Amino acid sequence: MPQPLRVRTLSGWFSVCRFAAGTTLPAWALDGTFSSITRTEDELSVVCAADVVPGWVQREDGWRCLVLVGPFPFTMVGILLSVLAPLAEARVGIFALSTYDTDYVLVKDADLARALEALTEAGHTVEP
């Protein structure tokens, strides 16, 4: 299990959007300071700032984004587990993303305070 982590909350609210497989990535999906695009044979998923998503898009709104401050070497194990276990204990649902350098955990805005409290109690440092 890794040592306690630093966790920071990104400003703003985010949406998780779903498109059919083969859909061309909409330009607005890259607006803002954070977005994540995942294409599979079944779907195209976009996580981005909620305020750029058109009303017709299939989406789940109301997410806040927690950054696990990295970078973390690929050999480091248990990073997500050290965050997800306390969130699961606190009954906080998540949507997790990873990049080359770090991991991101989205929680619903209504659960944000409970999530940050659970992470603090688990020994992580929660930054503003």
N, C-alpha and C positions, 0 to 999 in steps of 0.2 A: 504494500500500500504506500502511495507517495506521501510525502510530508504535507502538512496543511498548505492549501492553495490560497492565492489571492483571487478574489472574485469581484468583478466590476459590472455594474449595470449600464448598458448602453442607453442613451437618451432616446425617447420616442417609443412609438408603438409599431408593431410589425404584424404582417399578415402572412399566412401560409396559403399559397395559391396552387390550384391543380389545373392542369391542361391535359388534353388528350395526347397520347404518344404521337410524335411527329409534328407537333405544333411548333411553329417558328417562335423563337424567344421574342417576346414583345420588348421594344426599346425601353419602355417605362420601367421594366423590371430591374434595370441597372441604375435607376435614379436613386439618389440618397447616398448615405455613407456606408450602408451595409446591405448586401444582398447575397443570396446563395441559390445556385441553380443546380438541380439534379435531374438528369434525363435518364430514364430507363426504357426498356422495351414496352412498358405498360403506361408510362405517364411522364409528364414534365412537371416538376415541382419547383416553385419559386418562393423564396422567403425574401421579403423586402419591406420597405417602409409602407405602412398602411395607407398613408395619405396619397400615394401615387397609383393605387390600384383602382381601375375603373369599376363601376358598380356592377357590370355584367359578369365579372370573373367569379368562378367558383372558388371560395376562399373561406378560411377560418381567421377571424380577426381577434384582436385583444391580447396579443402576445407581447411580453417584455423580454429583452435579451440579456442574459448573463454571460459575460466573457470570463473564461478561466484564463487568467493572465499567464501567458507563456513567453517564449516558446518552450515546448516540451520535446525532448528527444523521442524518437520512435521506440526506443528501447525501454522507456519509462512505462510501467504498467500500473493499472488501477486508478488512473486519473479520473475518468468518468465515474467509476464505481464510487470513489470517495465523495463525489457530489451527488450522484443519483441515489445512493442508499439513504442518506438523510432526507432527501426530498421524498422518496417513496415512503419512508417512515412517517413523514409529516403529511402524507396523502396529497402531494403536489404532483399533478400531471406535467409531463415535459415533452418537448420536441428538441432533440439533440442534433447538432451539426458539428462536423470537424473540418479543419483546414490543415494545411501543411504545418503551421506553427502551433495551433491551439484548438480548443474546443469551445463551443457555444451551447448554452442550454436556454431554451425559450420556455417561459412559464406564463400562465395567464396572469393578467394584471391583477385580478382579484386575489391571486395566490402569492403575489410578489413579497409582501411583508412576511408571510408565513415561511416562504422559501428562504429569504435572507436570514430570518431567525434560526431556522433549522441548520443552515450552513454555518452560522456563527457558533451555534451550540456544538457542531461537529468539529470545531477548531479551525475553520477556515477564516481568513481575514476578508471581510466584506468592505470594499472601498466605495466611496460615493461615485 
